[in-house]
Amino acid sequence: MVFFGLFWSAITLVFDGFLGYGLVNQLRSQGFSQVTGYVTHSEITTHDSDDGVTHGVDIRYHYEVNGSAFDGNRFRYGEGSSSDSDWAHRAVNKYHEGAEVTVYYNASRPSESLLVPGVDGSNLIMLLFMTPFNAVMLGIWIGGLSMLRDKFSGSPNGGVKFHQGQHSLRVRLPRYPAVAVLLAVAGLIGFLEIFPIAFLMGGFHPRLSVVTTAIVIAYGSGIVAFLWQLWATHAGKSDLVIDLAKQSVALPQTFGRKTRIQIAISEIRKLSVETVAKKSSEGGSTYTYVPTLLWQNSDPTQGKLAEFYNKAKAERFVDWLRPQLKITGSSAEHNPWKSSMPVTKSAS
């Protein structure tokens, strides 16, 4: 996973660098000076690759600034080639050889110039295209930092947040962190939006309004999902609630539970870590570790409490929780929090 994360991050950051270079310079070019010039050469370029034929433009032009002559060949910053040829034909038809054109140049360095300043749909479509890749990269970073924090913090309960009241204990067990929900929703919607835009709405050079709307939808949906998950978490929907006065346990509204399941502590028979194997598309397996509660006449699938990717973390959590549920066992006997549990004033 470390090597995969490094490889994915390296490739993604290279593409982000090219994207950032084009965006920043296109924004900067909006402040360039203008002068009239003329096109000296204009043609469509094609490039064959394993993925098919891509099309670009080779447009050169001549202009003069304060009596000094310059020749330029930049159409836009970061402009490459793409599979859709319509934009290339439009550009060559508009900037044909001999055409009089407006040239935009850097007043402090007149040799730096281009024909089309400002941000357009071709810049933002790449931002949308990179959204799922960046979402995966950020997810890898967050997961890695979380693992490092857990490794060095040595938290006796696996880093799970809780709040102890006078007669109750609330253990916060959200199925998915709010940040993970944001990345997943924005990444998925951005991925799905690429196809209709690329194939039906102008390829990789669509109208600016189309891509702007798509980005607002993708990122806006991610933010809404983030806020919803944050609200649900802080509202206690994912809390395991141990009521000491009533001697009962209320399971969180996770793992498909639409309402809380109330259990008498006396009915609880077992709390264990179940190992769940998931087959990958390459034929390998990944494992998650699920603390599971069993009680009288219960189905094993009813009592899932949380899902961990680290076995030791899951076991530390279960060892900490057993004494709170008055479940005895060899692992609970070594629990450093068995006789007295720290009290926190905050649910977070």
ABEGO torsion letter per residue (X at the ends): XAAAAAAAAAAAAAAAAAAAAAAAAAAAAAABBBBBBBBABBBBBBBBBAAEBBBBBBBBBBBBBGGBBBBBABABBGBBBBABAAAAAAAAAABBBGBBBBBBBBAABAABBBABBEBBAAAAAAAAAAAAAAAAAAAAAAAAAAAAAAAAAGBAAGGBBBBBBAABBBBBBBABBAAAAAAAAAAAAAAAAAAAAAAAAGEABBBAAAAAAAAAAAAAAAAAAAAAAAAAAAAGAABBBBBAAAGBBBBBBBGGBABBBBBBAAABABBBBBBBBBBBAAGBBBBBBBBBBBBBGBBAAAABABBBABAAAAAAAAAAAAAAAGBBEAAAAABAAAABBBBBABAX
